[in-house]
Amino acid sequence: MGGGQSVDRVDRHLSDSGDFACASAGLWGNLDRYTPGARFRHRHDPPLIPRIEGIGQIQFVTIILFKFLYELIHFTLLASIGPVLFQPIPDSVRSEIQSSVRGTAEPIATGLIGLSLFAAIYYKLDGRLGENWILALSVVMLFMAAVWLIANYLVRRDYVQLLVLGSGRMDIRSSEIALKEFQRSAIETLSQRRSESDQRACIELLSQIDPKTVGDVLTPMLSKFTPALQHKALEIMLVSPDPKHLAKVAQLLSFSRDANVTAASLRYVTQASSGEPDIEGLKRYLGDNIPAVVRGTAASLLLECGKTTDKALATKTLRLMLTHGSETERTMGCKALSHLKYLQALQLYIPNLVKDSSLDVRRAILHVIAATHQEKMYPYLVNALRDSQTRGAAQAALMYLGDEAVPLLCGVIDDFNQPDAVRQTAWTTLGQVGTTTTLDVMVQRLNTQWGEDRRNILRAIVKVDREEGIEMALGRLGREGIEGLINQEIRIIGQACAALLDLITGKIPYETAEMLRRALVSVQTDSSERLFLLMQFLYEPRTIQAAAFSLQSGSSDAMAQGLELLDTQLDIPYKRALLNLLDRNPELEREQKRCYEELVEARKKGAVDKGRRIYAELDRLAKQHQADLEKQIESLNGIMAYDPLTPSDRLSYLLDLRHFMSDWVVAACFHLAREGKWDISRGAVTSSLRATKGFVREAALLYLKQLHELKRINDEDFWRIIPRFSQDQDPLVRQQVSKWMASQNKNRKGMIPFPEPDGEDIPTAVFNFLPQG
């Protein structure tokens, strides 16, 4: 059958049925081999892939061109619209939502489009629409494109406004263009009827952008604000009072019925006045019928700018407020003191107010101590830092002091008997002060602090505004110094891996071994967190944070993406070892956790057969975990050497590294040694008995108690140590020691009293039964 006849037949067929499929096939020429009659071929038939000629070439090139433009515009728009869509989302959930959208929503959308095309072909919509099918398809495509463009325009229009509401997460002062755009959007939001929280956020944003001229924007809007927003606006305007706003604020002072607004307006009018303040007008607000906040404000202003007699009257008013029986009066009196430069005789009331029964009073007086720089009262700030109820107020007061607070905070940091929360707050406060002195203190201690202290230091440094902390640390330590710290953390993770490997293969009791295993895993997690913090000093922080989030997600795909991201960014010498250490198996960890939970339930129910099956499953998982650990340790050949040790020797080695491990690891080592009846060196025992954590001291005492029961330590030596802990600061230790002493007293003949502590530290002579080390 000839090619010409085939074309004629296709034309006739198109004219009869308008079949779009045959029209598409006409592009290829020689269509006779595609017709039902052409079932057999001869060796002289045309090739399977025909040559494109004539109009077919134009159509083919057009399709390729459209495909290229589609891919170009599609990926270009995705790259530009993506940040707009996801940036306003909070940092804590942004990566998760972005991964969900790009990993789930986009494929679903593509699938729906494919199903729509399949439905159009299946129901032969082109045939039903006739010759108008191209026009209908074009109209639908144009409509969808218009909807898409409008949606993106709306997102772009509100993008800056969304950033205004979440401006606390970024620093916009680095760009003047962004600053002006933010300011314009904030003003638009204030002029519209938005929620009070949105307007408050915009007022705070304006104060951060330009605190000197914020009054020009806020003053015309004062009458439209709610009383709470009026008070907030006046507090911000008080930073830089301007006489040209006096008339508007004075009008607010005359007509406002809110006591807080009246007090703020009174202070603004007095401070912004270029001439002599209205002393008589201030005296009118000292009456007993005046609200406490207004009366305290008037008294503090009168004490600052009045004459001798006026100051005496103001002092009397404040003294009566500070000693009043009402909590509100005392609180407002303390807040009034915070505006004074000199307390004079009123400072005599501070010791009593610090111990006041009212929490609000105690918090308010802490700010007074910092605002008036009462150096003799600074110890009260440190004491308040130890109290969880006043910790926030004490932290704010110490931040207000700036460099003056450095000796106080260093005293807290160096006191290892302080609770972890207190010491962490001290590190955080140093970072929030953010001066050269505080940064210098933190950078100097990076090389000497370990564990939680190093993590707290790194967190504080990376949170300093405009990355000044990172730049200063990098300038002081240099790239080699940061890489050295990274190398130390890699070694810690490697030692934890070696301990896990040796303790997995050893036949040791399950309960205590599992406790130590969890503690070692937590060591790896903590070191990994410090690693990511340190890497932010060398690479783009946002990139490192994204990689850390992916690796912590628990998803295999996300972890692979995080490792790939690190692989493209890192250029440190031991990059491969670091990537291998971070490459975990989340599925294996979940399976182990599930088995442990099922084993606990089986033990409670007494299901012996189920327990055996779970033990077999745990053995299988342990072998798989062992293979992973061996692979990780093999990658550390150039950094640390691994020699297999027996479980008891590995435990002793871990205790030798106790200063680099967590307190939970040390306590778990003692519990495991007690279960396995293993020896522990003398230095590890004495060091643990002096540990700052009560659970470590308790574990060491339990170990000594077992040695005493095994007759490996005599009664005299044992009872020379135990009474020293009868007044321990940890209640659990005191309770345990008291129980032992009461039991021993019952067994003693004649009730011979225990020897009193002789003032000597824990004697090492009684540990002759232990190896020195």
Residue, then its C-alpha position, 0 to 999 in steps of 0.5 A: m500500500g503506497g504512502g499517498q494512498s495512506v495519506d488520502r485515507v487518513d484525510r477521509h477518516l479525519s473528515d468523517s470522524g474528526d479523530f484527534a488520535c489519527a490527526s496526531a498520527g498524521l505527523w509521522g507519514n506512512l501511516d499505513r503500518y499503524t492501520p488495522g490492516a497492516r498486520f504484516r511487514h516486509r523487509h522493504d517496509p519503512p523503518l519503525i521510527p519514521r522521518i519527520e518532514g514538512i508540517g510535522q517538523i514545525q509541530f515537533v519543534t513547537i512541542i519541544l519549545f513549549k516543553f522547554l518554556y514550561e520547564l523553565i517557567h515552572f522551576t523558575l517560579l517554584a524557586s521564586i515562589g517557594p520562599v514566599l510561601f514558606q518564609p512566614i511559617p514559624d521556624s520550628v515547623r517550617s521545614e516539616i511543612q515544606s517537606s510535606v508540601r513538596g513531598t506529598a502535595e505536589p505529587i498529589a496535584t500532578g496525579l490529579i491533573g493526570l487523572s483529569l487528562f485520562a478522564a478527558i480521553y476516556y470520555k472522548l470530550d474532544g469528540r463531544l465538543g467537536e471543533n470547539w475542543i481547542l477553544a474550550l481547552s484554551v479557556v480552561m487553561l487560561f482560567m487556571a493560569a489566571v487563578w494561579l497568578i492572582a493567588n500569587y499576587l495576593v501572597r506577594r502583596d501580604y508577604v511583607q505584612l506576614l513578615v511584620l507579624g513574625s518579625g521577632r524571628m529576623d533582623i531587618r535593620s540590615s537592609e534599608i529597603a526592607l526596613k522602609e517596606f516593613q515600616r510602610s506595611a506596619i503603618e498600613t496594618l495600624s490604620q486598618r481594623r486589625s486585632e489588638s495583637d497584630q497592632r501591638a506587634c506592629i507598634e513593637l516593630l516600629s519601635q525597633i525600626d526607628p525608635k526616635t521617630v516612632g512618635d510621629v507615626l503613633t501620635p495621630m493614632l493614639s485616639k483610635f487605639t484601645p487603652a492597652l495599645q495607648h499605654k504600649a505606644l506611650e511607653i515606646m514614645l517615652v524612650s525619646p519624648d518630643p515636645k511637638h507631641l505634647a498637645k496630643v498627649a496632654q489631650l489624652l491625659s485629660f480625657s483618658r479614664d484608664a489609670n495606666v494611660t493616665a500615668a504614662s501620659l503624665r510622665y510623657v508630658t512632664q519629661a517632654s516639657s521644655g520649660e519648668p514642670d508643673i509642680e502644682g499639677l503633679k501634687r494634685y495626683l498625690g491624693d489618697n483617692i488617686p489610683a496607685v499607679v498614677r500616684g506613684t508616677a506623680a511622686s517619682l516625678l516630683l522627687e526628681c524635679g521638685k524642690t526640697t519640700d516637694k521631695a519630702l512630700a514625694t518621699k513620704t508618699l512613696r514610703l507609705m506605698l512601700t509599707h502599705g498593706s495592699e499588694t497593689e500599693r506596694t507593687m506600684g510603689c516599687k515600679a515608681l522607684s524604678h524611674l528614679k536615679y537615686l533612691q536616697a532614704l527609700q533604699l532602706y526598704i529594699p531588703n524587706l521588699v525582696k522578701d515580700s510575700s507578694l510575688d509581683v512585689r519581689r519581681a518589681i523590686l528586682h528591676v528597681i535594684a538594676a535600674t538604680h544600680q544598687e551594687k550592695m543589693y546585687p546579691y539579691l539578684v543572684n538569689a532571685l536567679r535561683d528561685s524559679q518564680t523570680r528567675g525571669a525577673a532576675q534575668a531581665a534585671l541582670m540583662y539591664l545591668g549589662d557588663e556590670a552583671v558579668p562578675l555575678l553571672c560568672g560566680v553562678i557559672d563557676d558554682f557547680n553546685q547550682p542546679d542546671a537550670v540556674r547555670q543554663t539561665a546564667w549562660t543564656t543571660l550572658g549571651q543576651v547581654g551580647t557585649t564584647t565583654t560577655l562574648d569574650v568570657m564565653v569564647q574563652r571558656l569554650n575550650t575548658q567547658w564540656g557537656e551541657d556547659r559547652r552546649n549552653i555557651l554555643r547556644a548563647i553565642v549563635k543567638v547573638d544578634r546579627e551573628e556578631g557572636i559567631e564572627m567574634a568566636l571565629g575571629r578569636l579561635g580561628r578556623e583551626g580552633i573551631e575544627g579542633l572543637i569539632n574533632q573533640e566532639i567526634r572523638i566523644i561520639g566515637q568513644a560512645c560507639a566503642a562502648l556500645l559495641d563492647l557492651i552489646t557483645g558482652k554477656i551482662p545483665y539486661e536492666t543495668a546494661e540497657m540503662l547505660r546504653r540509653a545514657l551513651v545514646s544520649v551522649q551521642t545525641d548531645s555531641s551531635e547537637r554541639l557539632f551542628l552548633l559548631m558547624q554554624f561558625l564555619y558555614e551558613p547557619r540556615t543550611i546547617q540548621a536545615a540539615a540538623f532538622s532533617l537528621q532529627s526528623g526520624s524519616s529515612d528520606a529526610m535523613a538522607q537529604g540532610l546527609e547529602l546537604l552536609d556532604t555538599q557543604l562541609d570541607i573539613p578533613y574528617k568530613r567522611a567520618l562525621l557523616n558516617l557517625l551521623d548516619r543512623n538507622p531510625e527504623l532499627e532504633r524504633e524496632q528496639k524501642r518497641c521490643y523493649e516496651e513489649l518485653v516490659e509488658a510481657r514481664k508484667k503479665g508473666a508471658v514467658d514464651k512471648g518474652r523468649r520471642i522478644y529476646a530473640e528479636l532483640d538479639r537479631l536487632a543487636k547484631q544489626h546494630q553491632a554491624d552499624l557500630e563497626k562500620q562507624i568505628e572503622s571510619l574513625n581510624g584516622i582520628m581514634a584507635y579502637d581496641p576491643l575490651t571486655p565489658s568490665d574494662r570498657l566500663s573502667y575506661l568510660l569512668d576514666l573519661r567521666h569528665f567528658m561524659s554525662d553524669w547519667v553515664v557515670a551513674a549507670c556505670f556504677h549501677l552496672a558495676r554493682e550488678g556485675k560485681w566489677d572493680i572500679s578505680r579509687g579515683a572514680v569512686t572518690s570523684s563520684l562521691r564528691a559529684t554535684k549530682g545527687f544521683v551520682r553520689e547515690a550510685a557510688l554509695l550503693y556500689l560501696k554498700q555492695l562491697h561492704e556486703l561482700k566483705r570487701i570493705n570492713d565495717e570501720d572503713f565503711w562507717r567512716i564514709i557513710p555518716r558524712f552523707s547524713q546531711d547531704q543536700d539531696p533528699l534521696v541520698r539523705q534518706q538512703v544514708s539514714k536508712w542504712m544508719a538506722s539499720q546499723n544502729k539496731n544491730r549494734k550492741g550498746m548503741i555505740p554512736f557513729p564517729e563525727p566527721d573530722g573535717e577531712d575530705i573523703p579519706t582515700a585510705v579506706f579505699n585500699f581494697l580498690p585499684q588505684g587506677 
